Amino acid sequence: MERQTPGLENTKSHSCNNEPSKESGKFFIQPAVLDEPFLAHCELTAFGGGWLMIRYRYDGSLDIYRNWTEYRNGFGSVDGEFWLGLQHLH
């Protein structure tokens, strides 16, 4: 995992649970060596931290009526409302 916040040293790990900074934010996560890295939001403060957010919805601005391909690949932006994508939930 690589931290994506300017001003912080890059750190790498394979999950949100292994992130030492304890500051929530955007990270590139690569669960296994052969997996393609993907941008995700890690929640590191609530309920003990280490949570990969698979969906974030707060005002309904993102249309969730999508087809199978979009649910597989993910949609939205980790800067706002998003669905991470089924391909990343293994």
KEGU-651431 format. One line per 8 residues: number of its first residue (from 1); their letters; for each residue x, y, z of N, C-alpha, C. Coordinates in steps of 0.001 Angstrom, whole numbers, plus 500000, padded with zeros to 6 digits. Layout:
REM residues N
NUM) a) X:Y:Z:X:Y:Z:X:Y:Z ~ ...
END
This chain:
REM residues 90
1) merqtpgl) 500863:498843:500000:500000:500000:500000:500908:501218:500000 ~ 500555:502210:499226:501348:503423:499138:500476:504613:499508 ~ 500920:505404:500466:500165:506557:500954:500046:507591:499850 ~ 498866:508193:499697:498622:509153:498630:498357:510567:499139 ~ 498822:510903:500318:498633:512241:500850:499946:513006:500773 ~ 499969:514168:500106:501206:514940:499994:501784:515273:501362 ~ 503119:515284:501440:503796:515667:502669:504086:514516:503606 ~ 503525:513351:503347:503801:512185:504176:504704:511231:503420
9) entkshsc) 505574:510564:504149:506465:509589:503543:505655:508409:502999 ~ 506016:507940:501818:505322:506781:501238:505567:505548:502086 ~ 504519:504800:502347:504629:503532:503051:503966:502471:502200 ~ 504404:501246:502345:503837:500168:501547:503407:499027:502450 ~ 502286:498416:502110:501742:497278:502825:500763:496583:501903 ~ 500183:495476:502350:499224:494774:501503:497787:494946:501967 ~ 497556:495620:503086:496183:495834:503555:496102:497081:504420 ~ 494893:497571:504618:494687:498716:505504:495068:498376:506941
17) nnepskes) 494912:497140:507312:495198:496711:508678:496680:496826:509030 ~ 497549:496826:508039:498988:496895:508281:499558:498295:508140 ~ 498726:499284:507944:499190:500661:507757:499598:501261:509095 ~ 500877:501621:509256:501360:502126:510545:501022:503584:510850 ~ 500632:504385:509852:500451:505822:510093:499255:506130:510982 ~ 498246:505272:510985:497018:505475:511763:496300:506762:511400 ~ 496496:507219:510170:495772:508378:509652:494960:507923:508446 ~ 493650:508047:508525:492780:507610:507434:493089:508379:506162
25) gkffiqpa) 492894:507731:505020:493119:508400:503757:493173:507437:502598 ~ 493676:507947:501462:493767:507165:500235:495102:506437:500182 ~ 495043:505183:499745:496237:504367:499611:496118:503505:498365 ~ 497255:503191:497760:497281:502146:496749:497493:500845:497489 ~ 496605:499887:497266:496656:498602:497943:496963:497520:496919 ~ 497862:496637:497280:498208:495488:496444:498215:494255:497345 ~ 497058:493567:497459:496930:492449:498398:497948:491326:498188 ~ 498306:491044:496953:499289:490001:496650:500198:490503:495532
33) vldepfla) 501375:489923:495432:502371:490372:494461:501821:490385:493031 ~ 501024:489412:492675:500503:489328:491310:499253:490170:491076 ~ 498691:490753:492124:497503:491602:491981:497887:492985:491475 ~ 497015:493565:490667:497193:494945:490217:496845:495874:491382 ~ 497710:496843:491725:497371:497781:492808:496128:498593:492456 ~ 495367:498975:493472:494182:499803:493253:494098:500859:494347 ~ 493511:501994:493986:493346:503100:494919:492140:502843:495799 ~ 492320:502989:497100:491240:502723:498050:491326:503701:499211
41) hceltafg) 490243:503772:499971:490219:504585:501186:490331:503646:502383 ~ 491306:503893:503242:491484:503113:504467:491015:503949:505652 ~ 490113:503386:506432:489629:504025:507662:490488:503478:508802 ~ 491301:504353:509393:492273:503907:510385:491985:504412:511793 ~ 490832:505047:512002:490534:505564:513341:489297:504936:513976 ~ 488260:504651:513218:487004:504129:513775:487122:502649:514142 ~ 486570:502286:515273:486484:500886:515708:487826:500161:515658 ~ 488886:500822:516051:490205:500202:516082:491002:500317:514802
49) ggwlmiry) 490403:500829:513739:491104:501064:512482:491389:499808:511678 ~ 492029:500019:510537:492392:498923:509656:491302:498499:508691 ~ 490341:499372:508425:489186:499025:507596:489349:499518:506162 ~ 489116:498628:505219:489053:498991:503810:487612:499373:503513 ~ 487397:500598:503073:486034:501036:502761:485657:500518:501380 ~ 484611:499693:501333:484178:499141:500051:483088:499984:499404 ~ 482437:500819:500202:481388:501703:499680:481288:502919:500582 ~ 481138:504085:499962:480910:505297:500741:479823:506093:500049
57) rydgsldi) 478779:506369:500789:477633:507102:500247:477121:508031:501333 ~ 477019:509314:501045:476578:510255:502069:475482:511201:501617 ~ 475377:511517:500350:474329:512458:499937:473532:511984:498721 ~ 473834:510808:498213:473091:510269:497080:473449:510867:495734 ~ 474542:511609:495655:474917:512254:494397:475421:511260:493351 ~ 475837:510084:493777:476321:509067:492852:475194:508094:492524 ~ 474927:507935:491241:473899:506999:490783:474393:505574:491016 ~ 473641:504780:491777:474058:503404:492068:473350:502375:491191
65) yrnwteyr) 472481:502816:490299:471798:501898:489390:472713:501651:488198 ~ 473556:500622:488339:474613:500326:487371:474481:498905:486851 ~ 475254:498599:485824:475252:497240:485283:476301:496380:485999 ~ 476311:495097:485672:477206:494145:486329:478675:494539:486170 ~ 479074:494964:484984:480469:495331:484733:480917:496451:485662 ~ 480071:497453:485854:480429:498562:486737:480518:498113:488194 ~ 479632:497220:488615:479720:496696:489983:480952:495817:490158 ~ 481371:495123:489121:482594:494323:489190:483820:495225:489266
73) ngfgsvdg) 483877:496260:488423:485059:497113:488320:485101:498244:489335 ~ 483951:498654:489839:483879:499788:490750:483504:501064:490018 ~ 483014:502046:490767:482634:503327:490176:482660:504411:491243 ~ 482642:505659:490784:482753:506796:491686:484217:507138:491921 ~ 484470:507864:492998:485824:508310:493330:486046:508216:494834 ~ 487231:507775:495246:487518:507705:496684:487573:509093:497319 ~ 487507:510139:496500:487421:511507:497025:485985:511899:497353 ~ 485030:511047:497001:483611:511314:497247:482872:510005:497430
81) efwlglqh) 481716:509885:496807:480952:508645:496900:481538:507613:495938 ~ 481557:506343:496373:482121:505306:495517:481670:503914:495927 ~ 481826:502996:494989:481732:501551:495210:483073:501005:494750 ~ 483809:500327:495625:485165:499870:495332:485218:498897:494161 ~ 484297:497971:494094:484276:496988:493010:484452:495576:493530 ~ 483636:494682:493011:483665:493286:493451:485011:492617:493193 ~ 485711:493030:492153:486997:492407:491834:488031:492613:492937 ~ 487831:493584:493805:488786:493854:494887:488394:493197:496202
89) lh) 487291:492459:496203:486805:491836:497434:487081:490343:497405 ~ 488327:489974:497505:488670:488547:497502:489458:488172:498725
END
